[in-house]
Every structure is written in structure tokens, then in C-alpha cells.
């Protein structure tokens, strides 16, 4: 325990998450997109956010790479830095869920323990893991940021899927085939959310 913990007192707001959900007209939830680099996580999250916007759903999209430009700019790609990166993203997402938003996080998040950490942080019913399952070969062929090429040439170390482990989710709420058309994946996710009464649009 850190020394300053003894002097911290949680300030409880009189406006609750439930109040904010009522104002937005829908439940708040964290949709956590995980998969290899190039699997289509960000593409799917972006497409879904556009769908949500058209439906009048209040959202925010957090991209793992974008967070590294600011909040996590001091972190590298060691296992400990990856863990801290996910912790920070999870804490930010938790605040946004508390604000009543549908939050979409697109982040490789290679380790199951870190994904479980965020799930526990959000609490039961507020974390949905979406595994974008795309074969490594396909991801490498896409290589939108030329990262696989750099990793193969030795310019990048600890690259997930090559010389750093990616732990496949054992039981994600939603398992999508990253090789299918984006509109098909949109429908799959939206149908799941409707079946669970998370959205009613």
C-alpha cells in the first residue's frame, strides 16, 4: 500500500451511472476488441461507432495506439509496460462507462490476465470481450502499418504474434471472424447487444 492511500477519501457523486444512463437513453457498456495487429479491431470498432451514432447512442472510441501518443507515451512494449498500458486504458474506460457511454476499446491486449483485470475493474455485466479472430498470415499480409515487415527485419522487438505471445481468449462474449466483411461483423455485434437488451434500437 502506498503511503498516500491513507489520506485519500472517495468523493461520491450524487448523480450516478444509472442517472446518466437514463439521460442517454441506453445502458453503458465497455466493448473490448482484442486480436493481433492487423486483425481488424480498429476497423470494426470504428464502423460500429458510426452505426451507434446513427442510432443516437452516446459513444467514445479508445484506440490503443492513440493512447500511446498521450496518456501512455512514457511506456514501451515490455511485458510490464504492456500491463500498465492496459491498466490505464481500463481506468479511463471505467470512467467513461460511469459517464453512461458505450465505450469501444480497440487494443491488442495480448495477455488474458490483463483483460481479466479490466473485466474485474468494470464489474459484472459491464465488460464485453470481442475477439477479432484473424489468422496471423492474413494479418501479416494486410500489415497496414508495416509493423510485421519491421518486426521480421529485426527493427521491432517483442512484437505480438511473432516474438511475443498473444493469449487467445478462452470464452469471449463475442467471437468474430476477422476475414468476413465488416457489415457482417457489425450485424453480429449489434444482434448480440440487442439480444442482451443492452441497446434497444
SULQUIKA-V797182 format. One record per residue. N is the residue number from 0. SS is DSSP state (a for helix, b for strand, c for the rest). PSI is psi in whole degrees, -180 to 180 (NA if undefined). D_FIRST is the distance of its C-alpha to the first C-alpha in Angstrom with 2 decimals. Layout:
n->[N,N]
ss->[SS,SS]
psi->[PSI,PSI]
d_first->[D_FIRST,D_FIRST]
//
This chain:
n->[0,1,2,3,4,5,6,7,8,9,10,11,12,13,14,15,16,17,18,19,20,21,22,23,24,25,26,27,28,29,30,31,32,33,34,35,36,37,38,39,40,41,42,43,44,45,46,47,48,49,50,51,52,53,54,55,56,57,58,59,60,61,62,63,64,65,66,67,68,69,70,71,72,73,74,75,76,77,78,79,80,81,82,83,84,85,86,87,88,89,90,91,92,93,94,95,96,97,98,99,100,101,102,103,104,105,106,107,108,109,110,111,112,113,114,115,116,117,118,119,120,121,122,123,124,125,126,127,128,129,130,131,132,133,134,135,136,137,138,139,140,141,142,143,144,145,146,147,148,149,150,151,152,153,154,155,156,157,158,159,160,161,162,163,164,165,166,167,168,169,170,171,172,173,174,175,176,177,178,179,180,181,182,183,184,185,186,187,188,189,190,191,192,193,194,195,196,197,198,199,200]
ss->[c,c,a,a,a,a,a,c,c,c,c,c,c,c,c,c,a,a,a,a,a,a,a,a,c,c,c,c,b,b,b,b,b,b,c,c,c,c,c,c,a,a,a,a,a,a,a,a,a,a,a,a,a,a,c,c,c,c,b,b,b,b,b,a,a,a,a,c,c,c,c,c,c,c,c,c,c,c,a,a,a,a,a,a,a,a,a,a,a,a,a,a,a,a,a,a,a,a,c,c,c,b,b,b,b,b,c,c,c,c,c,a,a,a,a,a,a,a,a,a,a,a,c,c,c,c,b,b,b,b,b,b,b,c,c,a,a,a,a,a,a,a,c,c,c,c,a,a,a,a,a,a,c,c,c,c,c,c,c,b,c,c,c,b,c,c,c,c,c,c,c,c,c,b,b,b,b,c,c,c,c,a,a,a,a,a,a,a,a,a,a,a,a,a,a,c,c,c,c,c,c]
psi->[133,151,-38,-10,-34,-23,5,134,129,127,117,121,146,-20,124,172,-40,-40,-43,-38,-42,-42,-39,-26,17,165,155,149,154,119,113,109,119,150,174,161,130,4,-23,13,-54,-37,-45,-44,-43,-43,-42,-39,-38,-41,-47,-43,-44,-27,-1,22,133,123,168,135,126,119,132,-40,-41,-39,-30,-13,-17,-87,-35,26,-16,0,147,-144,23,165,-40,-38,-37,-42,-44,-37,-48,-38,-45,-45,-42,-42,-40,-45,-39,-42,-41,-36,-40,-27,-4,16,158,113,130,120,121,108,131,-47,71,-21,131,-33,-36,-39,-38,-37,-44,-40,-46,-33,-40,-30,163,131,0,9,123,117,126,111,114,99,101,127,146,-42,-41,-44,-41,-34,-37,-56,60,-23,10,26,-39,-41,-44,-40,-41,-30,-3,5,-23,129,161,42,125,131,-21,-77,12,139,142,120,112,133,135,-40,65,151,-38,128,111,151,109,-6,-8,159,148,-34,-31,-42,-38,-49,-41,-46,-45,-41,-41,-47,-35,-40,-33,4,29,-39,150,45,NA]
d_first->[0.00,3.80,6.50,8.49,6.83,8.86,11.88,12.11,14.77,16.25,19.87,22.16,25.29,28.60,29.79,28.28,28.36,31.38,33.13,32.62,33.87,36.91,37.61,37.46,39.53,37.49,34.24,31.27,30.10,28.41,30.89,29.20,31.86,31.14,33.63,34.86,35.70,39.10,38.85,39.49,36.10,36.45,40.15,39.61,36.79,38.98,41.99,40.24,38.88,42.50,43.59,40.99,42.09,45.68,44.72,43.10,39.53,36.76,34.75,32.61,32.57,29.68,30.84,28.44,30.59,30.88,27.13,27.18,29.57,27.08,23.47,23.08,25.64,23.29,22.79,25.22,26.07,24.22,22.49,19.00,20.44,22.10,18.93,17.30,20.68,20.76,17.29,18.54,21.88,20.50,18.57,21.82,23.91,21.96,22.75,26.33,26.72,25.55,28.29,30.78,31.64,32.60,30.32,31.56,29.32,31.26,29.03,29.77,26.31,27.55,24.91,24.96,21.26,20.46,23.16,21.82,18.35,20.24,22.42,19.62,18.18,21.68,22.44,25.73,28.80,27.41,27.09,30.28,30.29,33.51,34.41,37.05,38.79,40.91,42.22,41.03,44.66,45.05,41.85,43.11,46.54,45.15,42.76,42.70,40.61,42.23,38.89,40.35,43.17,40.85,38.74,41.95,43.18,40.03,38.95,35.77,33.47,31.00,33.02,32.24,35.15,36.65,34.43,31.13,30.65,30.91,29.96,32.44,31.15,32.24,32.89,32.65,33.97,36.46,37.97,40.38,42.85,42.24,45.90,47.26,48.36,45.74,47.66,47.51,43.72,43.47,45.55,43.48,40.21,41.91,43.61,40.36,38.81,42.00,42.18,38.69,39.74,36.99,39.76,43.21,45.21]
//
